[in-house]
C-alpha cells in the first residue's frame, strides 16, 4: 500500500514525514521519428511526484532484465512541493527498437514500500507532415531578419538543424545560456515577435514549435502569420552579428514596419504552448494555407523562450522564369522535389539527399542499417558488383515533370559505409496513381510502371559519380524516380539534371497531391 502525509501543510512547499510514502506518476515515451531517422532510439521513463527519494529502477523486455550502458537513470530531484522527480533512459539502436516493438518493454520504479510499473506502448501521434522538408532550416538558407528582443538567446537558434541541447553549467553575461530564442521578461507594453525568411519558398503543410528545455521560461502562447514577398519588398537592413543582450532599435522597427507583417495571413491562431519537457515540448500545427510562402512571422505572447521552429512543406519554384532549354536539378529541394517513401532510414532520412550544396558531414545524407540477409561469404559478378538478395530504396517526386539527361550520385563522407552499387528507376504517375502508391507505402502494385533510367552502377567511397546522357536508358517524361542501393549504406546527395517538360496529354507538368 501507499501512504501519503504532510508534516507541515501550512507552507507553500509541503514537507513529508519519514513515514509518508507517495507513489510516482509514470510517463513512458517512445523514440521520436527524428531520432529514429538518425539510427538511435531513446526510451524515456519519467517519474514525478514521489516520496521519499530512495528508488531503484529496472528495465525488462518480456521479463528479461535490460541493463548495462544502455540504461541511464538520473538522481532524484526535489520539487517545490516536497516530492521528487527522476528519469531513466534506455538507449538502443533503431533496429533493436523495431524488435522491441514486437515485445513488452517495461520500466519499474521500486522504493522501500512502493512498487509500480507501466508497459510502454507504441505511440503514433506525430503528424504525417513531418516527412516533408523543413523549409526554414538554416542549412536550407533560412534566416531571421528581425526580432524584437534577443536578450538571453538569439532568434537564429530557432532554425538550427540539430535538436536543442541543455548544458546546466552554461551561462553568459546576460544569464542562463539556452539553445533557442529567449527574450527578457517584458516590462513594457506589447509582445515579442520575429520574422523568418524561408530558405526555400513553398507551400507549408505543418509547423512544429518546439519548447525543448524551456520549462519555466517557455512562451505561454504563439501565433504564426505568413506572406509571399517579392525581392524588392524585402528590407535591405537585416539584423546581423552577435545578438545576445540586444533588442531591436527604433530604426529597425521603422524599417520592418514597411512589411506590414501584422496584417499577414494567419496560419496558426493564438494557441497555448506546453513546457519543454520531452513529453510535451513539440507543439504541432497542421497548415491548410494553399499558397506559396516566403516569410513567416512568429508571435510569442507576451515573451519567453522557444527552442526550435520547423516549417514543413514542399518548395515551390516559379518555373515560368526558367527557359526550358536550361538544365535544372528536377529533384532538388529548392525546385520542389520531395521524398515520398523509403525502405529504411536507420541513420539518416533520404530527404537529406536533395538538400543544398554538398553535405557537411555523414549525418546530412541517407544511410540505412546493414542488411541482415547478406550472404555469409560475399561474391561479385563479372562487373565486380556484389551478388546479394536484398536492397534499399527511396522514392522521390520531381519538382516538375521532365526528361532527365544527367545524374549525380555523391557518396561524400561515406568511406566505409557506401553502397556497393546503385540503379535508378523512373515513371510517370497521375495524381490518382500516386495516391494509390502512397496508400500501399509504395508496394509494387503496378510493377510495370517503373522503368530503368540508370542501370546498375558500381559505386566508390567518398566520391561524386557523374552519369551522362549516354549512360541513361530512358528518354521519356517522368514524374517520379526510385533510387535503389545494393545492399545498403549511405548516399550524400542525388542530383537529377534535366529539362522541365509537361507530361503528354496532361494540362500540367506538376503534381499537386500531398504525401
Number of C-alpha atoms within 10 A of each C-alpha: 8 10 12 13 16 14 12 12 12 9 9 10 13 17 19 20 14 11 11 16 22 21 23 23 14 21 14 20 18 18 18 17 16 16 17 22 20 21 21 20 24 21 19 23 26 20 19 19 19 25 28 22 19 13 17 12 16 16 22 15 13 12 11 10 12 16 12 8 9 13 18 15 16 10 14 19 14 16 14 11 14 17 23 21 20 21 19 23 18 19 18 20 18 22 16 12 21 13 9 15 13 10 14 13 21 21 25 18 22 17 19 11 13 17 15 13 16 15 12 19 14 13 11 10 8 11 12 12 22 19 18 22 28 30 29 29 25 19 19 20 14 23 25 24 20 24 28 18 26 23 19 27 28 23 32 24 22 28 27 20 17 9 12 17 12 12 11 9 7 10 12 12 9 13 14 14 18 25 25 26 28 28 29 20 12 13 7 6 6 10 14 21 21 21 22 23 24 24 21 27 25 25 22 28 21 23 23 20 21 28 28 27 23 24 15 10 18 25 25 17 17 21 17 22 19 25 20 16 15 8 9 7 10 16 14 11 12 15 15 11 6 9 18 20 17 18 17 14 12 8 10 17 13 10 16 19 12 11 15 8 17 12 10 16 15 17 21 19 13 14 15 13 21 21 23 22 14 15 16 14 23 22 17 18 19 16 18 12 15 10 12 18 22 24 27 24 24 19 23 25 17 17 24 22 31 32 28 27 27 21 26 24 27 26 27 22 18 8 12 7 7 13 11 14 9 10 17 21 25 26 28 24 28 24 23 25 25 26 26 22 20 19 15 21 23 22 25 26 25 32 28 21 26 28 23 16 10 14 19 12 11 19 17 25 30 27 29 26 20 13 17 9 11 16 11 7 5 9 11 10 8 6 9 12 17 18 15 15 11 13 19 21 21 22 22 22 27 25 27 28 25 26 22 25 20 20 22 16 20 26 27 23 21 22 15 10 19 25 26 21 21 23 17 22 19 24 19 21 19 15 14 10 13 20 16 15 18 15 11 10 13 18 11 11 10 11 8 8 13 17 19 16 24 21 14 17 19 15 20 17 19 17 17 16 16 12 16 13 15 8 15 17 14 18 12 17 21 25 27 25 23 23 20 21 25 25 25 24 25 30 30 30 25 25 19 22 22 23 22 27 18 18 21 11 7 9 8 13 19 21 16 9 10 14 16
